Amino acid sequence: MKVLVTVKEVAEPDDDFAIEGTDIAASDLEYDLNEWDDYAVEAAVQLSEAGVADEVVAVTVGPERAEETIRMALAKGADRAVRVWDDAFEAGFSDVAAKVTTFEAVVEAEEPDLVLGGVQAADTGFGATGVALAERIGFEHAAVVNDLEIDDDAGVAHVHRELEGGVEELTDVDLPAVLTVQTGLNEPRYASLRGIRQAQRKEIDAKDLADLGLSAADVESALAITSMYEPESESDAEIIEGDAGESASRLAEVLREKGVSA
Amino acid sequence: MSDVLVVSEHRRGELREVSREAITAGRELADARGGDLHVAVIGGDVDAFADDLNRSGVDAVHTVANGEEFDHNVYQTAVSALLDETDAGIVVIPNSVNGLDYAPAVAEEHDLPLVTDAIGFEYEDGLTVTREMYGSKVETTVDVDGDRFVLTVRGGEWAPAEGVGDAPVESAEVDLPESGARVTGFEEVAGGDVDISEADVLVSVGRGIEEEENLAVVEELADALGATLSASRPIVDNGWLPKNRQVGQSGKVVTPDVYIAVGISGAVQHVAGMKGSDTIVAINTDPNAPIFDIADYGIVGDLFDVVPELVDEFA
């Protein structure tokens, strides 16, 4: 079977950051592979190593800078990658439907049997693209998967969905399907030096909207971010000052007052 | 199209609290739009749930008796049928694991804008949603184009709807397609030898510990204080501590006398599991970490410097 893994390069703010307009200043952001997607890549590569997947294709919607991130997916074992970008995406915040339209076009070209992606992106935290994509392309789906076993002959994915409060739901999902992957599903590998070298030779197919038969109007967003601000701290914490020894000594006093002792 | 449809949530025979919170959010939207508030109860003991959800401000309750537990096909199909049947153009769904298993499909099916994980909103000429970004470090306002949309609301942000309502309860018939996803059971995963929810004092460790072998640092502190060791999600994801030690939304909810968060930033999913603690102490290098917002006492510093000193204080 063929597995498509959706990955995103996410921005993480430094401890100290400034807000410029409706986003964090670019100089205060670091970019990395989305943590949830790292688990999705690992799941796909494990399916490949187990002989279940014949090909693993990573796909991202991101600017040229994102090649570094998608190359990480290649270094970890994805066979090739597709990167979609277009000036239209620079216009503002893409909503779920815009991303789904883009991925739909990639799915039509690639015809995967299984699509894996992270539960959510660490920066925007919508947690919706995978399930919406499944609806659009007519695949089955399961959200927040933390255990996965594929029975290729039966055409079924046996999954656990991680519910709140330490309860997991056991579900059988017919293939083809979109599964959104929760952290903890597996142990994402570090890319080996050999993997990184091999990734340099793997293909990253850069496409714009026209290449996918789409236009800017197809990815117009119904959402706009109109402001960004640091939430007012509701903290009434007593911050204990001093060096490590002094602050530990004061904290020990507080803890004893609260009745803590061995 | 000015009506609002709120979809309730239940699990294993119990309504979830967020259902009544979603009713409050839905009522606000219905007031802003001058429309009616419909509440959907799908699956399980629909009559008992309908009774519980018939609160002040609810104009109609719709029950769809189908199956005991959540099934995203049933929910999507039922919501679609109710959107056709009623005048609702706005759907409010709890932002839960199950909510996110069908809300995006509903939005996609009906070509409606979707905003997830709302923590607040205003409705004047249109909807402006407040939500967090960058792991709770910032809040944003998001404007929605159009007067029909799907909104998922975070638990704990709206007061649960109170009062006794007298809305009519109507049973809706829904034709279900054959489902390609079948729930076969449930598993409790947080059991085992330790019940962290019973502990009076918890020393809880997070990502700041960096390496598995550094866990000894916090284990010593727990020993010195006669405390139980717990953890935030990344520690359990890494397999450094078992699942029954995890505090948070997907782990245990704890309310000890004293909760000491060591190297935990305080993501919303974690805070949901420990904010009811009597006294919260946070040790973290990042002064902007959200954990300090709910802490009673904080030390901005390196846990590897502070914790050994604290152990010495109790030696």
Interface residues (C-beta under 8 A of the other chain):
Chain A: A11 E12 P13 D15 D16 F17 I19 T22 I24 F93 D95 V96 A97 V100 A122 D123 T124 G125 F126 G127 A128 T129 G130 V131 A132 A134 E135 R136 E140 H141 A142 A143 V144 H160 R161 E162 L163 E164 G165 G166 V167 E168 E169 L170 T171 D172 V173 D174 A177 T183 G184 E187 A222 L223 A224 I225 T226 S227 M228 Y229 E230 P231 S233 E234 S235 D236 A237 E238 I239 I240 A244 G245 S247 A248 S249 L251 A252 V254 L255 K258 G259 V260 S261 A262
Chain B: R11 R12 E69 F70 H72 Q76 S96 V97 N98 L100 D101 Y102 A103 P104 A105 A107 E108 E109 D111 P113 L114 V115 T116 D117 T128 R131 E132 M133 Y134 G135 S136 K137 V138 E139 T140 T141 V142 D143 V144 D145 G146 F149 G180 A181 R182 V183 T184 G185 F186 E187 E188 V189 A190 V201 D223 A224 L225 G226 A227 R233 P234 V236 D237 N238 G239 K243 N244 Q246 Q249 S250 G251 K252 V253 D257 V258 D278 T279 V281 A282 T285 D286 P287 N288 F292 D293 I294 A295 D296 Y297 G298 I299 V300 G301 D302 D305 V306 V307 E309 L310 D312 E313 F314
